[in-house]
Amino acid sequence: MDTQIETTLEKDGILTLENLPFRAGDVVEVTVRAKADTAGPERRLTLRGTPVSYVAPFEPVAADDWESAK
């Protein structure tokens, strides 16, 4: 019997599941996966806090690629 349950963690690192359709002694396999659209902001903003440096910030970028400049 396959059962899919969606729940929200109330405490970091603790997952509680209740009212499962299994009985004491049943052997079950559990797979836990974060929903793609609800990943925490720290996962979506992995570059936040990364140092940024600019090499020649006032020089034109790809000036040779513009047809109108030729």
Secondary structure, DSSP 8 states (H G I E B T S, - for coil): ---------SBTTB----S-S--TT----------GGG--HHHHTTTTT-----SSTTS-SSGGG-GGG-
